Protein backbone atom coordinates (compact mmCIF):
# COMPACT_ATOMS: atom_id res chain seq x y z
CA UNK A 1 0.00 0.00 0.00
CA UNK A 2 1.45 3.36 -1.07
CA UNK A 3 -0.19 6.44 0.44
CA UNK A 4 2.42 8.96 -0.73
CA UNK A 5 1.70 11.45 -3.51
CA UNK A 6 4.09 12.74 -6.16
CA UNK A 7 3.52 9.96 -8.68
CA UNK A 8 1.40 9.86 -11.85
CA UNK A 9 -0.86 12.71 -10.76
CA UNK A 10 1.98 15.11 -11.64
CA UNK A 11 4.07 15.13 -14.80
CA UNK A 12 7.34 14.75 -12.95
CA UNK A 13 6.19 11.62 -11.12
CA UNK A 14 4.93 9.53 -14.02
CA UNK A 15 8.20 7.68 -14.56
CA UNK A 16 8.36 6.93 -10.83
CA UNK A 17 4.82 5.52 -10.91
CA UNK A 18 5.71 3.32 -13.87
CA UNK A 19 8.73 2.04 -11.94
CA UNK A 20 6.52 1.36 -8.92
CA UNK A 21 4.00 -0.49 -11.07
CA UNK A 22 6.68 -2.62 -12.70
CA UNK A 23 8.17 -3.57 -9.35
CA UNK A 24 4.76 -4.53 -7.97
CA UNK A 25 3.89 -6.65 -11.01
CA UNK A 26 7.24 -8.43 -10.96
CA UNK A 27 6.78 -9.21 -7.27
CA UNK A 28 3.13 -10.24 -7.63
CA UNK A 29 2.03 -7.51 -5.20
CA UNK A 30 -1.62 -6.32 -5.28
CA UNK A 31 -0.73 -2.65 -4.87
CA UNK A 32 -3.23 -0.10 -3.53
CA UNK A 33 -2.36 3.45 -4.56
CA UNK A 34 -0.23 5.46 -4.80
CA UNK A 35 -1.69 8.87 -3.88
CA UNK A 36 -4.58 7.38 -1.92
CA UNK A 37 -5.68 6.96 1.67
CA UNK A 38 -5.48 3.18 1.84
CA UNK A 39 -7.94 0.62 3.18
CA UNK A 40 -10.11 0.66 6.30
CA UNK A 41 -11.62 -2.74 7.12
CA UNK A 42 -14.12 -1.55 9.74
CA UNK A 43 -15.22 -4.98 10.92
CA UNK A 44 -11.61 -6.08 11.42
CA UNK A 45 -10.75 -2.87 13.30
CA UNK A 46 -7.84 -2.52 10.87
CA UNK A 47 -7.54 1.08 9.62
CA UNK A 48 -4.59 0.94 7.22
CA UNK A 49 -5.55 4.53 6.54
CA UNK A 50 -3.64 7.72 5.93
CA UNK A 51 -5.93 9.87 8.06
CA UNK A 52 -7.63 9.81 11.43
CA UNK A 53 -10.76 7.68 11.64
CA UNK A 54 -13.61 7.92 14.11
CA UNK A 55 -14.85 4.84 16.00
CA UNK A 56 -17.39 3.15 13.71
CA UNK A 57 -19.85 0.28 14.00
CA UNK A 58 -19.33 -2.32 11.24
CA UNK A 59 -22.05 -3.14 8.73
CA UNK A 60 -22.75 -4.15 5.14
CA UNK A 61 -21.79 -1.03 3.13
CA UNK A 62 -18.47 -1.03 1.26
CA UNK A 63 -17.03 1.99 -0.52
CA UNK A 64 -14.50 2.21 -3.35
CA UNK A 65 -13.34 5.74 -4.14
CA UNK A 66 -10.80 7.13 -6.56
CA UNK A 67 -10.88 10.31 -4.49
CA UNK A 68 -9.22 10.03 -1.10
CA UNK A 69 -11.05 13.09 0.18
CA UNK A 70 -14.48 11.76 -0.79
CA UNK A 71 -13.71 8.60 1.18
CA UNK A 72 -12.42 10.60 4.18
CA UNK A 73 -15.57 12.72 4.17
CA UNK A 74 -17.75 9.61 3.96
CA UNK A 75 -16.13 8.16 7.06
CA UNK A 76 -16.37 11.47 8.88
CA UNK A 77 -19.97 12.34 8.02
CA UNK A 78 -22.47 11.91 10.83
CA UNK A 79 -25.15 9.83 9.16
CA UNK A 80 -24.96 6.44 10.92
CA UNK A 81 -23.91 4.35 7.92
CA UNK A 82 -22.44 1.00 8.99
CA UNK A 83 -19.39 0.41 6.78
CA UNK A 84 -17.78 -2.92 6.02
CA UNK A 85 -14.68 -1.71 4.15
CA UNK A 86 -13.61 1.60 2.63
CA UNK A 87 -10.96 1.60 -0.12
CA UNK A 88 -9.24 4.69 -1.49
CA UNK A 89 -7.74 3.48 -4.79
CA UNK A 90 -5.57 6.52 -5.54
CA UNK A 91 -3.80 6.50 -8.90
CA UNK A 92 -4.62 2.80 -9.47
CA UNK A 93 -1.11 1.94 -10.65
CA UNK A 94 -1.85 -1.80 -10.43
CA UNK A 95 -5.37 -2.43 -9.12
CA UNK A 96 -8.25 -0.31 -10.35
CA UNK A 97 -11.77 0.17 -9.02
CA UNK A 98 -13.06 -2.83 -11.00
CA UNK A 99 -10.48 -5.11 -9.38
CA UNK A 100 -11.45 -3.89 -5.93
CA UNK A 101 -15.16 -4.31 -6.74
CA UNK A 102 -14.59 -7.90 -7.83
CA UNK A 103 -12.71 -8.63 -4.61
CA UNK A 104 -14.90 -6.77 -2.12
CA UNK A 105 -18.22 -8.16 -3.37
CA UNK A 106 -16.99 -11.65 -2.48
CA UNK A 107 -16.34 -10.76 1.15
CA UNK A 108 -18.81 -12.07 3.69
CA UNK A 109 -21.13 -9.40 5.02
CA UNK A 110 -20.92 -7.00 2.06
CA UNK A 111 -24.44 -6.16 0.88
CA UNK A 112 -23.87 -2.95 -1.12
CA UNK A 113 -20.98 -1.00 -2.64
CA UNK A 114 -20.71 2.75 -3.21
CA UNK A 115 -18.31 3.62 -6.05
CA UNK A 116 -16.89 7.11 -6.66
CA UNK A 117 -15.14 7.05 -10.05
CA UNK A 118 -13.12 9.68 -11.89
CA UNK A 119 -12.40 7.69 -15.08
CA UNK A 120 -13.94 4.94 -17.17
CA UNK A 121 -11.29 2.32 -16.52
CA UNK A 122 -11.35 -1.07 -18.22
CA UNK A 123 -14.88 -1.76 -19.46
CA UNK A 124 -14.34 -5.49 -19.75
CA UNK A 125 -13.22 -5.84 -16.13
CA UNK A 126 -15.95 -3.50 -14.90
CA UNK A 127 -18.68 -5.53 -16.64
CA UNK A 128 -17.24 -8.75 -15.22
CA UNK A 129 -17.10 -7.29 -11.70
CA UNK A 130 -20.67 -5.99 -11.93
CA UNK A 131 -21.70 -9.46 -13.08
CA UNK A 132 -20.02 -10.94 -9.99
CA UNK A 133 -21.97 -8.51 -7.80
CA UNK A 134 -25.20 -9.60 -9.50
CA UNK A 135 -24.40 -13.26 -8.87
CA UNK A 136 -23.84 -12.60 -5.16
CA UNK A 137 -26.79 -10.25 -4.71
CA UNK A 138 -24.57 -7.26 -3.86
CA UNK A 139 -26.19 -4.00 -4.94
CA UNK A 140 -24.08 -1.17 -6.35
CA UNK A 141 -24.41 2.63 -6.48
CA UNK A 142 -22.13 4.68 -8.75
CA UNK A 143 -21.13 8.33 -8.89
CA UNK A 144 -19.02 8.97 -12.01
CA UNK A 145 -17.44 12.34 -12.78
CA UNK A 146 -15.30 13.62 -15.65
CA UNK A 147 -15.07 12.85 -19.36
CA UNK A 148 -12.53 11.00 -21.48
CA UNK A 149 -10.62 11.89 -24.65
CA UNK A 150 -12.83 9.50 -26.61
CA UNK A 151 -15.75 11.88 -26.15
CA UNK A 152 -13.86 14.68 -27.91
CA UNK A 153 -13.02 12.39 -30.84
CA UNK A 154 -16.63 11.28 -31.20
CA UNK A 155 -18.14 14.75 -30.90
CA UNK A 156 -17.81 15.50 -34.62
CA UNK A 157 -20.68 13.10 -35.31
CA UNK A 158 -24.29 13.12 -34.09
CA UNK A 159 -23.37 10.09 -31.99
CA UNK A 160 -20.76 12.07 -30.08
CA UNK A 161 -23.35 14.73 -29.25
CA UNK A 162 -26.08 12.41 -27.97
CA UNK A 163 -24.22 9.23 -26.97
CA UNK A 164 -21.02 10.50 -25.36
CA UNK A 165 -18.76 8.59 -23.02
CA UNK A 166 -20.62 9.45 -19.81
CA UNK A 167 -23.92 8.24 -21.25
CA UNK A 168 -22.39 4.97 -22.42
CA UNK A 169 -20.85 4.48 -18.98
CA UNK A 170 -24.21 5.12 -17.35
CA UNK A 171 -25.90 2.67 -19.73
CA UNK A 172 -23.49 -0.05 -18.57
CA UNK A 173 -24.16 0.80 -14.92
CA UNK A 174 -27.93 0.67 -15.43
CA UNK A 175 -27.69 -2.57 -17.41
CA UNK A 176 -26.06 -4.00 -14.27
CA UNK A 177 -29.05 -2.97 -12.13
CA UNK A 178 -26.88 -0.43 -10.30
CA UNK A 179 -28.08 2.97 -9.09
CA UNK A 180 -26.71 6.19 -10.60
CA UNK A 181 -25.97 8.92 -8.03
CA UNK A 182 -26.01 12.66 -8.64
CA UNK A 183 -23.63 13.68 -5.84
CA UNK A 184 -21.65 12.19 -2.92
CA UNK A 185 -24.54 12.66 -0.49
CA UNK A 186 -26.91 10.71 -2.72
CA UNK A 187 -24.24 8.06 -3.34
CA UNK A 188 -23.89 7.29 0.37
CA UNK A 189 -27.64 7.27 1.00
CA UNK A 190 -28.23 4.95 -1.94
CA UNK A 191 -25.58 2.56 -0.63
CA UNK A 192 -27.20 2.67 2.79
CA UNK A 193 -30.67 1.63 1.59
CA UNK A 194 -29.40 -0.87 -1.00
CA UNK A 195 -27.63 -2.73 1.80
CA UNK A 196 -30.92 -3.55 3.52
CA UNK A 197 -32.79 -6.46 1.85
CA UNK A 198 -36.00 -5.64 3.71
CA UNK A 199 -36.10 -2.20 2.09
CA UNK A 200 -36.78 -3.60 -1.39
CA UNK A 201 -40.44 -3.42 -2.42
CA UNK A 202 -42.31 -6.32 -3.98
CA UNK A 203 -42.54 -4.42 -7.24
CA UNK A 204 -46.30 -4.65 -7.72
CA UNK A 205 -47.42 -1.48 -5.98
CA UNK A 206 -46.64 2.17 -5.37
CA UNK A 207 -45.11 4.37 -2.69
CA UNK A 208 -47.02 5.83 0.27
CA UNK A 209 -45.58 8.62 2.41
CA UNK A 210 -46.55 8.89 6.07
CA UNK A 211 -46.01 12.27 7.73
CA UNK A 212 -47.59 14.53 10.33
CA UNK A 213 -47.16 17.62 8.12
CA UNK A 214 -49.29 18.86 5.26
CA UNK A 215 -46.41 20.99 4.04
CA UNK A 216 -44.06 18.01 3.95
CA UNK A 217 -46.75 16.05 2.10
CA UNK A 218 -46.94 18.72 -0.61
CA UNK A 219 -43.16 18.89 -0.97
CA UNK A 220 -42.96 15.11 -1.20
CA UNK A 221 -45.76 14.96 -3.77
CA UNK A 222 -44.05 17.54 -5.98
CA UNK A 223 -40.70 15.74 -5.78
CA UNK A 224 -42.33 12.37 -6.48
CA UNK A 225 -43.99 13.86 -9.58
CA UNK A 226 -40.62 15.17 -10.77
CA UNK A 227 -39.12 11.69 -10.46
CA UNK A 228 -42.14 9.98 -12.03
CA UNK A 229 -42.89 8.04 -8.84
CA UNK A 230 -46.48 6.84 -8.38
CA UNK A 231 -47.60 8.31 -5.05
CA UNK A 232 -50.97 7.84 -3.32
CA UNK A 233 -52.07 10.78 -1.16
CA UNK A 234 -51.80 9.55 2.41
CA UNK A 235 -51.10 11.50 5.61
CA UNK A 236 -52.21 11.42 9.24
CA UNK A 237 -51.58 13.24 12.56
CA UNK A 238 -50.07 10.41 14.63
CA UNK A 239 -47.02 11.95 16.38
CA UNK A 240 -45.90 10.36 19.67
CA UNK A 241 -48.44 7.50 19.76
CA UNK A 242 -46.41 4.29 19.39
CA UNK A 243 -49.34 1.94 18.92
CA UNK A 244 -51.23 4.23 16.56
CA UNK A 245 -48.10 4.70 14.46
CA UNK A 246 -47.67 0.92 14.33
CA UNK A 247 -51.30 0.31 13.33
CA UNK A 248 -51.33 3.02 10.65
CA UNK A 249 -48.06 1.75 9.17
CA UNK A 250 -49.41 -1.80 9.07
CA UNK A 251 -52.77 -0.70 7.64
CA UNK A 252 -51.30 1.43 4.85
CA UNK A 253 -48.71 -1.24 4.07
CA UNK A 254 -51.48 -3.82 3.73
CA UNK A 255 -53.19 -1.87 0.94
CA UNK A 256 -52.84 -3.94 -2.28
CA UNK A 257 -51.78 -0.80 -4.18
CA UNK A 258 -48.89 -0.13 -1.79
CA UNK A 259 -45.63 -2.08 -1.61
CA UNK A 260 -43.34 0.65 -0.24
CA UNK A 261 -43.63 3.08 2.66
CA UNK A 262 -41.61 6.24 3.29
CA UNK A 263 -42.04 7.57 6.82
CA UNK A 264 -40.82 11.12 7.41
CA UNK A 265 -38.98 11.46 10.71
CA UNK A 266 -36.98 14.55 11.69
CA UNK A 267 -34.65 14.34 14.69
CA UNK A 268 -33.55 17.77 15.96
CA UNK A 269 -30.28 18.01 17.84
CA UNK A 270 -30.17 18.75 21.57
CA UNK A 271 -33.58 17.37 22.54
CA UNK A 272 -34.58 17.76 26.18
CA UNK A 273 -35.02 14.40 28.01
CA UNK A 274 -38.82 14.58 28.02
CA UNK A 275 -38.87 15.40 24.26
CA UNK A 276 -36.31 12.66 23.54
CA UNK A 277 -38.71 10.14 25.07
CA UNK A 278 -41.43 11.24 22.63
CA UNK A 279 -39.07 10.88 19.66
CA UNK A 280 -38.05 7.43 20.93
CA UNK A 281 -41.71 6.44 21.04
CA UNK A 282 -42.09 7.54 17.43
CA UNK A 283 -39.12 5.37 16.39
CA UNK A 284 -40.55 2.45 18.31
CA UNK A 285 -43.86 2.82 16.50
CA UNK A 286 -42.13 2.99 13.11
CA UNK A 287 -40.04 -0.11 13.84
CA UNK A 288 -43.02 -2.05 15.18
CA UNK A 289 -45.06 -1.15 12.14
CA UNK A 290 -42.23 -2.05 9.76
CA UNK A 291 -41.88 -5.45 11.44
CA UNK A 292 -45.53 -6.23 10.70
CA UNK A 293 -46.12 -4.30 7.48
CA UNK A 294 -46.36 -6.10 4.16
CA UNK A 295 -44.68 -3.13 2.45
CA UNK A 296 -40.95 -2.34 2.54
CA UNK A 297 -40.31 0.60 4.86
CA UNK A 298 -37.87 3.52 4.67
CA UNK A 299 -37.45 6.44 7.06
CA UNK A 300 -36.28 9.88 5.93
CA UNK A 301 -35.67 13.31 7.36
CA UNK A 302 -37.07 16.27 5.45
CA UNK A 303 -33.71 18.11 5.62
CA UNK A 304 -30.34 16.29 5.37
CA UNK A 305 -29.11 17.60 8.74
CA UNK A 306 -32.21 16.54 10.72
CA UNK A 307 -30.72 13.12 11.40
CA UNK A 308 -29.10 11.58 14.44
CA UNK A 309 -26.34 8.95 14.36
CA UNK A 310 -27.69 6.97 17.28
CA UNK A 311 -31.29 7.07 16.10
CA UNK A 312 -30.30 6.12 12.53
CA UNK A 313 -28.25 3.22 13.87
CA UNK A 314 -31.15 2.08 16.03
CA UNK A 315 -33.47 2.01 13.01
CA UNK A 316 -30.85 0.29 10.83
CA UNK A 317 -30.38 -2.45 13.42
CA UNK A 318 -34.10 -3.23 13.01
CA UNK A 319 -33.88 -3.35 9.20
CA UNK A 320 -35.28 0.13 8.55
CA UNK A 321 -32.82 2.39 6.64
CA UNK A 322 -32.91 6.07 7.60
CA UNK A 323 -32.13 8.46 4.73
CA UNK A 324 -30.88 12.01 5.19
CA UNK A 325 -33.11 14.37 3.18
CA UNK A 326 -36.49 14.02 1.47
CA UNK A 327 -35.33 14.48 -2.12
CA UNK A 328 -32.57 11.89 -1.68
CA UNK A 329 -34.98 9.52 0.04
CA UNK A 330 -37.33 9.55 -2.96
CA UNK A 331 -34.37 8.84 -5.26
CA UNK A 332 -33.43 5.94 -2.97
CA UNK A 333 -37.00 4.62 -3.02
CA UNK A 334 -36.86 4.65 -6.82
CA UNK A 335 -33.44 2.93 -6.86
CA UNK A 336 -34.80 0.12 -4.72
CA UNK A 337 -37.13 -0.76 -7.60
CA UNK A 338 -34.29 -1.37 -10.05
CA UNK A 339 -34.41 -4.83 -11.57
CA UNK A 340 -31.77 -7.40 -10.70
CA UNK A 341 -29.03 -7.67 -13.30
CA UNK A 342 -28.45 -10.76 -15.42
CA UNK A 343 -24.88 -11.96 -14.73
CA UNK A 344 -24.78 -13.82 -18.07
CA UNK A 345 -25.68 -10.58 -19.88
CA UNK A 346 -22.86 -8.72 -18.13
CA UNK A 347 -20.40 -11.49 -19.00
CA UNK A 348 -21.48 -11.17 -22.64
CA UNK A 349 -20.83 -7.41 -22.50
CA UNK A 350 -17.38 -8.02 -21.01
CA UNK A 351 -16.60 -10.58 -23.72
CA UNK A 352 -17.75 -8.18 -26.46
CA UNK A 353 -15.54 -5.44 -25.02
CA UNK A 354 -12.54 -7.78 -25.05
CA UNK A 355 -13.15 -9.01 -28.59
CA UNK A 356 -13.81 -5.50 -29.91
CA UNK A 357 -10.55 -4.27 -28.39
CA UNK A 358 -8.64 -7.10 -30.07
CA UNK A 359 -10.23 -6.40 -33.48
CA UNK A 360 -9.70 -2.66 -33.17
CA UNK A 361 -6.02 -3.28 -32.40
CA UNK A 362 -5.68 -4.97 -35.79
CA UNK A 363 -7.44 -2.17 -37.70
CA UNK A 364 -5.20 0.88 -37.34
CA UNK A 365 -5.08 3.46 -40.11
CA UNK A 366 -3.38 6.80 -40.68
CA UNK A 367 -5.16 10.15 -40.78
CA UNK A 368 -8.35 10.60 -38.79
CA UNK A 369 -9.92 7.25 -39.67
CA UNK A 370 -13.11 8.55 -41.30
CA UNK A 371 -14.45 6.71 -44.36
CA UNK A 372 -17.01 8.13 -46.75
CA UNK A 373 -20.68 7.29 -47.18
CA UNK A 374 -20.07 5.14 -50.25
CA UNK A 375 -17.65 2.81 -48.47
CA UNK A 376 -19.78 2.85 -45.32
CA UNK A 377 -22.81 1.69 -47.28
CA UNK A 378 -20.79 -1.02 -48.98
CA UNK A 379 -20.11 -2.39 -45.49
CA UNK A 380 -23.80 -2.15 -44.62
CA UNK A 381 -24.91 -3.82 -47.84
CA UNK A 382 -22.46 -6.69 -47.33
CA UNK A 383 -23.91 -7.22 -43.83
CA UNK A 384 -27.47 -7.40 -45.18
CA UNK A 385 -28.49 -4.00 -43.78
CA UNK A 386 -30.94 -2.28 -46.16
CA UNK A 387 -29.67 0.82 -47.98
CA UNK A 388 -31.15 2.63 -51.02
CA UNK A 389 -30.28 1.52 -54.54
CA UNK A 390 -27.52 3.79 -55.81
CA UNK A 391 -24.74 4.40 -58.31
CA UNK A 392 -21.42 6.26 -58.12
CA UNK A 393 -21.25 8.71 -61.02
CA UNK A 394 -18.30 10.66 -62.38
CA UNK A 395 -19.82 12.79 -65.16
CA UNK A 396 -23.07 14.38 -66.31
CA UNK A 397 -23.59 11.55 -68.79
CA UNK A 398 -23.12 8.89 -66.10
CA UNK A 399 -25.48 10.89 -63.92
CA UNK A 400 -28.14 10.89 -66.66
CA UNK A 401 -27.68 7.17 -67.28
CA UNK A 402 -28.02 6.37 -63.57
CA UNK A 403 -31.12 8.56 -63.40
CA UNK A 404 -32.75 6.55 -66.20
CA UNK A 405 -31.76 3.29 -64.53
CA UNK A 406 -32.91 4.13 -61.01
CA UNK A 407 -35.96 6.24 -61.84
CA UNK A 408 -37.00 9.29 -59.87
CA UNK A 409 -37.04 10.75 -57.43
CA UNK A 410 -33.35 10.49 -56.61
CA UNK A 411 -30.80 12.22 -54.38
CA UNK A 412 -27.34 13.33 -55.48
CA UNK A 413 -24.62 13.59 -52.83
CA UNK A 414 -20.98 14.51 -52.51
CA UNK A 415 -19.11 11.85 -50.55
CA UNK A 416 -15.69 12.06 -48.94
CA UNK A 417 -14.30 11.32 -45.48
CA UNK A 418 -15.24 13.87 -42.80
CA UNK A 419 -17.98 15.40 -44.96
CA UNK A 420 -20.33 14.72 -42.05
CA UNK A 421 -23.15 17.25 -42.47
CA UNK A 422 -23.90 17.43 -46.18
CA UNK A 423 -26.89 19.72 -45.96
CA UNK A 424 -24.92 22.43 -44.17
CA UNK A 425 -22.08 22.08 -46.72
CA UNK A 426 -24.38 22.38 -49.75
CA UNK A 427 -23.30 18.89 -50.76
CA UNK A 428 -26.66 17.27 -51.48
CA UNK A 429 -29.54 17.71 -53.95
CA UNK A 430 -32.87 16.02 -53.23
CA UNK A 431 -36.04 15.03 -55.09
CA UNK A 432 -34.56 15.06 -58.59
CA UNK A 433 -37.23 13.79 -60.99
CA UNK A 434 -35.74 14.17 -64.48
CA UNK A 435 -32.50 13.72 -66.40
CA UNK A 436 -32.31 17.49 -66.88
CA UNK A 437 -32.63 18.12 -63.12
CA UNK A 438 -29.99 15.47 -62.44
CA UNK A 439 -27.52 17.02 -64.89
CA UNK A 440 -28.03 20.48 -63.40
CA UNK A 441 -27.58 19.19 -59.86
CA UNK A 442 -24.39 17.35 -60.87
CA UNK A 443 -22.91 20.58 -62.32
CA UNK A 444 -23.75 22.52 -59.15
CA UNK A 445 -22.28 19.90 -56.82
CA UNK A 446 -19.16 19.38 -58.94
CA UNK A 447 -18.37 23.09 -58.69
CA UNK A 448 -19.14 23.40 -54.94
CA UNK A 449 -16.28 24.02 -52.45
CA UNK A 450 -17.08 20.67 -50.78
CA UNK A 451 -16.41 18.81 -54.06
CA UNK A 452 -12.63 18.83 -53.64
CA UNK A 453 -11.60 15.16 -53.35
CA UNK A 454 -15.22 13.98 -53.25
CA UNK A 455 -17.07 11.31 -55.20
CA UNK A 456 -20.69 11.70 -56.30
CA UNK A 457 -23.36 9.21 -55.27
CA UNK A 458 -26.86 9.00 -56.80
CA UNK A 459 -29.48 7.10 -54.79
CA UNK A 460 -33.18 6.41 -55.09
CA UNK A 461 -35.05 8.55 -52.54
CA UNK A 462 -36.67 6.70 -49.64
CA UNK A 463 -40.38 7.22 -49.03
CA UNK A 464 -41.23 9.45 -46.05
CA UNK A 465 -41.38 7.79 -42.65
CA UNK A 466 -40.20 8.17 -39.08
CA UNK A 467 -36.50 9.04 -38.93
CA UNK A 468 -34.23 7.38 -36.38
CA UNK A 469 -30.57 7.72 -35.48
CA UNK A 470 -29.00 4.26 -35.16
CA UNK A 471 -25.32 4.24 -34.28
CA UNK A 472 -22.74 2.04 -32.60
CA UNK A 473 -19.40 2.99 -31.10
CA UNK A 474 -16.53 0.85 -29.81
CA UNK A 475 -14.34 3.54 -28.25
CA UNK A 476 -16.28 4.08 -25.02
CA UNK A 477 -15.96 2.09 -21.79
CA UNK A 478 -17.74 -0.80 -23.57
CA UNK A 479 -19.07 -1.03 -27.14
CA UNK A 480 -22.56 0.45 -27.21
CA UNK A 481 -25.55 1.00 -29.50
CA UNK A 482 -27.45 4.29 -29.59
CA UNK A 483 -31.01 4.53 -30.92
CA UNK A 484 -33.03 7.72 -30.96
CA UNK A 485 -35.20 10.09 -32.92
CA UNK A 486 -33.01 11.18 -35.82
CA UNK A 487 -32.61 13.39 -38.84
CA UNK A 488 -31.68 17.04 -38.58
CA UNK A 489 -33.32 17.30 -35.14
CA UNK A 490 -31.18 14.60 -33.48
CA UNK A 491 -29.22 16.89 -31.18
CA UNK A 492 -32.08 19.28 -30.49
CA UNK A 493 -34.41 16.46 -29.42
CA UNK A 494 -31.67 14.63 -27.46
CA UNK A 495 -33.96 11.60 -27.15
CA UNK A 496 -31.64 8.60 -27.27
CA UNK A 497 -31.48 5.19 -25.60
CA UNK A 498 -28.08 3.54 -25.19
CA UNK A 499 -27.62 -0.22 -24.97
CA UNK A 500 -24.29 -1.96 -24.25
CA UNK A 501 -23.38 -4.50 -26.91
CA UNK A 502 -24.12 -7.21 -27.81
CA UNK A 503 -27.83 -6.48 -28.12
CA UNK A 504 -30.46 -8.68 -29.74
CA UNK A 505 -33.54 -7.23 -31.50
CA UNK A 506 -35.73 -7.78 -28.42
CA UNK A 507 -33.40 -5.75 -26.20
CA UNK A 508 -33.19 -3.01 -28.86
CA UNK A 509 -36.97 -2.86 -29.24
CA UNK A 510 -37.28 -2.40 -25.47
CA UNK A 511 -34.82 0.50 -25.69
CA UNK A 512 -36.72 2.16 -28.56
CA UNK A 513 -39.97 1.97 -26.61
CA UNK A 514 -38.26 3.75 -23.68
CA UNK A 515 -37.74 6.92 -25.76
CA UNK A 516 -39.72 9.98 -24.76
CA UNK A 517 -40.90 10.24 -28.36
CA UNK A 518 -41.86 6.59 -28.72
CA UNK A 519 -45.45 7.66 -29.38
CA UNK A 520 -44.30 8.87 -32.82
CA UNK A 521 -43.77 5.22 -33.75
CA UNK A 522 -47.35 4.22 -32.98
CA UNK A 523 -50.50 4.65 -35.06
CA UNK A 524 -52.40 7.90 -34.77
CA UNK A 525 -54.27 10.59 -36.73
CA UNK A 526 -54.43 8.56 -39.91
CA UNK A 527 -50.85 7.35 -39.55
CA UNK A 528 -49.99 3.65 -39.59
CA UNK A 529 -47.63 2.31 -36.91
CA UNK A 530 -44.06 1.89 -38.07
CA UNK A 531 -42.33 -1.45 -38.39
CA UNK A 532 -40.65 -1.45 -34.99
CA UNK A 533 -39.34 -5.05 -35.25
CA UNK A 534 -37.62 -4.18 -38.54
CA UNK A 535 -35.95 -1.11 -36.96
CA UNK A 536 -34.84 -3.17 -33.96
CA UNK A 537 -33.43 -5.89 -36.21
CA UNK A 538 -31.53 -3.31 -38.28
CA UNK A 539 -30.09 -1.73 -35.11
CA UNK A 540 -29.03 -5.13 -33.74
CA UNK A 541 -27.30 -5.85 -37.06
CA UNK A 542 -25.46 -2.51 -36.84
CA UNK A 543 -24.19 -3.47 -33.41
CA UNK A 544 -23.02 -6.86 -34.66
CA UNK A 545 -21.29 -5.27 -37.65
CA UNK A 546 -19.41 -2.87 -35.39
CA UNK A 547 -18.15 -5.72 -33.21
CA UNK A 548 -17.12 -7.85 -36.19
CA UNK A 549 -15.54 -5.12 -38.34
CA UNK A 550 -13.17 -3.46 -35.89
CA UNK A 551 -14.70 -0.03 -36.56
CA UNK A 552 -14.66 2.66 -33.89
CA UNK A 553 -17.93 4.22 -35.04
CA UNK A 554 -20.79 3.35 -37.37
CA UNK A 555 -23.57 5.94 -37.61
CA UNK A 556 -26.77 5.76 -39.65
CA UNK A 557 -28.74 8.98 -39.66
CA UNK A 558 -31.40 8.89 -40.67
CA UNK A 559 -32.80 5.41 -40.83
CA UNK A 560 -36.27 5.88 -42.30
CA UNK A 561 -38.79 3.47 -40.78
CA UNK A 562 -42.00 2.70 -42.70
CA UNK A 563 -45.10 0.69 -41.91
CA UNK A 564 -43.24 -2.23 -43.47
CA UNK A 565 -39.46 -2.26 -43.36
CA UNK A 566 -36.81 0.43 -42.99
CA UNK A 567 -33.76 1.74 -44.85
CA UNK A 568 -30.50 3.49 -43.90
CA UNK A 569 -30.52 6.70 -45.94
CA UNK A 570 -27.20 8.13 -44.76
CA UNK A 571 -24.18 6.52 -43.12
CA UNK A 572 -20.68 7.31 -41.93
CA UNK A 573 -17.98 5.27 -40.23
CA UNK A 574 -14.61 5.70 -38.58
CA UNK A 575 -11.79 3.21 -38.14
CA UNK A 576 -9.37 3.30 -35.23
CA UNK A 577 -6.34 5.49 -35.82
CA UNK A 578 -2.84 5.10 -34.45
CA UNK A 579 -3.26 8.03 -32.03
CA UNK A 580 -6.69 6.96 -30.70
Secondary structure, DSSP 8 states (H G I E B T S, - for coil): -B---SSTTSGGGHHHHHHHHHHHHHHT----BSSS-EEEETTTTEEEESS------EEEEEEEES-HHHHHHHHHSSS---EEEEEE-TT-SS--HHHHHHHHTTSTT--EEEEEESS---HHHHHHHHHHHHHHT-EEEEEE----HHHHHHTTSHHHHHS-HHHHHHHHHHHTT-EE-SSHHHHHHHHHHHT-GGGS--SSSEEEEE-S-HHHHHHHHHHHHHHT--EE------TT-HHHHHHHHHHHHHSTTEEEEEEE----SS--HHHHHHHHHHHHHHHHHHHH-SSEEEEE-SSTTS--HHHHHHHHHTT--EESSHHHHHHHHHHTT-----HHHHHHHHHHHHHHHHHHHH-EESTT-EE-HHHHHHHHHHTT--B--EEEE-SHHHHHHHHHHH-SSEEEEEE-TT---TTTTT-EEEEE-SHHHHHHHHHHHHTSGGGTT-EEEEEE-----EEEEEEEESSSSS-EEEEEE-GGGHHHH--EEEEESS--HHHHHHHHHTSTTGGGGS-BTTB----HHHHHHHHHHHHHHHHHHTEEEEEEEEEEE-SS-EEE--EEEEEEETT-
